[in-house]
Amino acid sequence: MNVKPSALIGIILVVGLLAGGLFYAAQNSGPKLYVYIWDTYADSELFKKFEQETGIKVVTEIYSSNDALMAKLKSGARYDIVAPSGNYVPLLLEQKLLQPLPESVSAIGKNLTENIKEPVYDPNYNYAMPLFYGTTGIAVNTKLVSEDITSWSQFFDRPTDEAPSLGVLDDTSTVMALASIAIGRKNCDGSEDTLKMLQNLLVGQRPQVKLYGSDGYFERMAAGEVAMQMAWSGDVYTARQENPDLKYIYPVEGVELWMDSLAIPANAQNTEGAAKFIAFVMSPQNQAQYSEFSGQIPTHKDTATYLSNDIQSAPEFNIPETAHTYVSFACPAEVVQAYGRIWENLLRN
């Protein structure tokens, strides 16, 4: 075949581009693990380490509330790993949205710290492996707030002439649990009297709320955009590294004690990779790295020895012996619905 030099060059370029494209495709056609997780748990460095050790690429998507996680899984979205809070695990199981953990993963439970072993919602770790735990309290910007904040009443009941300065999480179950603590009622009390008190408390607070939201709220704390914030302890630790004016408060009425776990959705495609991922991040050294990134308290009993002195001594990591803690748990369906109506009306009006 007689081919002109210019045409030959073109053919070579085309072949080269095709070869390059095929090589790129080959490089990106390996196994993947789809992880749907909280933004503060998206540790790209640790996930890259996992990829290097296993050859499995981690593809991360972020959610900002357990409600968003529930809705996404119910819609049929496919992920291999999710990180629900403990009080949502029973709800996910009720909807048949989780599959059993492999026995090799459940066995990790025997190495957890005593204070969070055998959680009531899954004592044998059949569906969820506890990863981190912590509290929900108040983050105060001491540069913006002159009063000594010690109580939830100082957060929920602000002066009516005060400019909006509060940040409130948009996780319904968390807000309702803390509001219940503030009014001296048990969480999940669905009596008409209690529901009315909760509604009045939140409606009364609304004029002083600058923003309802969990997505990126720790960046807002770090930037000094809110004077006080309902906050998860680890996020306050993270924000305080950038803004030393922040102080984490354990209100006298008590704080919510929560736990986040790793679980495998019922429709996961890479269950083998998911099991490897959980075992990887739960190893003490890796969990220590993960804890330093997220600012959360690790669950493995041997992880503490690998943590920095700074994080070991942080107030967000050390719950005072005098603090009242209330373990978060799932409310009955009728109470969840009642809470949802209060929340929807609050945001709508």
HUPEHU-V591520 format. One line per field, one symbol per residue. ss: DSSP state (h for helix, s for strand, l for the rest). psi: psi as a letter, one per 40 degrees, with the letter a starting at -180 (. if undefined). burial: + if it has 16 or more other ideal C-beta (glycine too) atoms within 10 Angstrom, else -. A space follows every 50 residues. Layout:
# HUPEHU-V591520
ss->???
psi->???
burial->???
This chain:
# HUPEHU-V591520
ss->llllhhhhhhhhhhhhhhhhhhhhhhhllllssssssshhhllhhhhhhh hhhhllsssssssllhhhhhhhhhllllllssllshhhhhhhhhlllsll llhhhhhhhhhslhhhllllllllllllssssssssssssslllllllll llhhhhlllllllllssslllhhhhhhhhhhhlllllllllhhhhhhhhh hhhhhhhhssssllllhhhhhhlllllssssshhhhhhhhlllllssssl llllssssssssslslllllhhhhhhhhhhhhlhhhhhhhhhhhllssls lllhhhllhhhhhlhhhlllllllssslllllhhhhhhhhhhhhhhhhl
psi->hhhidddddddddddddddddddddddeeiiihhhhiideeggddddddd dddeehhhhhiiieidddddddddeeihidhigiideeddddddefeiii iidddddddeeiideeigidegdefdehhhdiiaihahhhhedehdihhe iddeddgihdehiheihhifhdddddddddddefiiieheiddddddddd dddddddehdhhidheddddddefeidihhihddddddddddgeeihhhg iddiihhihhihihidfidgddddddddddeeidddddddddddfihidh deddeeiiddddehddeghidehhhhhiihiidddddddddddddddd.
burial->-------------------------------++++++++++++--++-++ +--+-+++-+--++++++++-++-----+++++++++++++++---+++- ++--++-++--++--+--+-++--+++++++++++++++++-------+- -+-+++-+------+++++++++++++++++++-+-+++----++-+++- ++--+--+++-+-+--++-+++--++++++++++++++++--+--+-+++ +-+++++++++++++--+-+--++++++++++++-+++++++++++++++ --++-++---+--+-++-+------++++++---++-++--++--+---
